[in-house]
Amino acid sequence: MKKRIQAALLSLALGSSMALPCAALEVDDARNLLRDYYISELPAAAEQADNLDDLFAALNDPYTLYYTAEEYAEF
């Protein structure tokens, strides 16, 4: 349950970052949000990821997702 709550908070944090006009979430911004809000320490592969797909794949966590602005609007 705690993991789901933290994943929801992270989704909201990432979503709010995307709500800014003309601003896309950069890999470094996503990594900083994960460092601040993720349930545990980031794996080395996440620290070294150079794109969002690799960053979130490195977490191997089905509850931590990245939504594009369009996907977030549908959510």
C-alpha positions in Angstrom: 0.0 0.0 0.0 2.8 2.4 0.9 4.5 1.7 -2.4 1.3 2.5 -4.3 0.9 5.8 -2.4 4.4 6.8 -3.2 4.0 5.9 -6.8 0.8 8.0 -7.0 2.7 10.9 -5.5 5.5 10.5 -8.0 3.0 10.4 -10.8 1.5 13.6 -9.6 4.8 15.2 -9.2 5.8 14.2 -12.7 2.5 15.2 -14.1 2.6 18.6 -12.5 6.0 19.1 -14.1 4.4 18.4 -17.4 1.6 20.9 -16.8 4.0 23.8 -17.4 3.4 25.3 -20.8 5.9 24.3 -23.4 8.0 22.5 -20.9 9.0 18.8 -21.4 10.3 16.7 -18.6 14.0 16.3 -19.0 15.9 13.2 -17.9 17.8 15.1 -15.2 14.5 16.6 -13.9 12.9 13.1 -13.7 15.9 11.7 -12.0 15.9 14.4 -9.4 12.2 13.8 -8.7 12.9 10.1 -8.3 15.8 10.8 -5.9 13.5 13.0 -3.8 10.3 10.9 -3.8 11.1 7.3 -4.9 10.6 4.6 -2.2 14.2 3.4 -2.3 17.6 4.3 -3.7 17.8 4.5 -7.4 19.6 1.6 -9.1 22.9 2.4 -10.9 21.2 1.9 -14.3 18.7 4.6 -13.5 21.5 7.0 -12.4 23.2 6.4 -15.8 20.1 6.4 -18.1 20.2 9.0 -20.8 16.5 8.9 -21.8 13.2 8.7 -19.9 12.4 5.2 -21.3 15.7 3.8 -20.0 15.3 5.6 -16.7 11.9 4.2 -15.9 12.8 0.8 -17.2 15.8 0.7 -14.9 13.5 1.0 -11.9 11.8 -2.3 -12.9 8.7 -1.0 -10.9 5.3 -1.5 -12.4 3.9 1.3 -10.2 6.2 4.1 -11.3 5.3 5.4 -14.7 5.9 8.3 -16.9 3.0 9.9 -18.8 3.3 12.2 -21.7 1.2 15.3 -21.5 -1.5 13.7 -23.6 -1.5 10.5 -21.6 -1.7 12.5 -18.3 -4.6 14.5 -19.7 -6.4 11.2 -20.4 -5.6 9.8 -17.0 
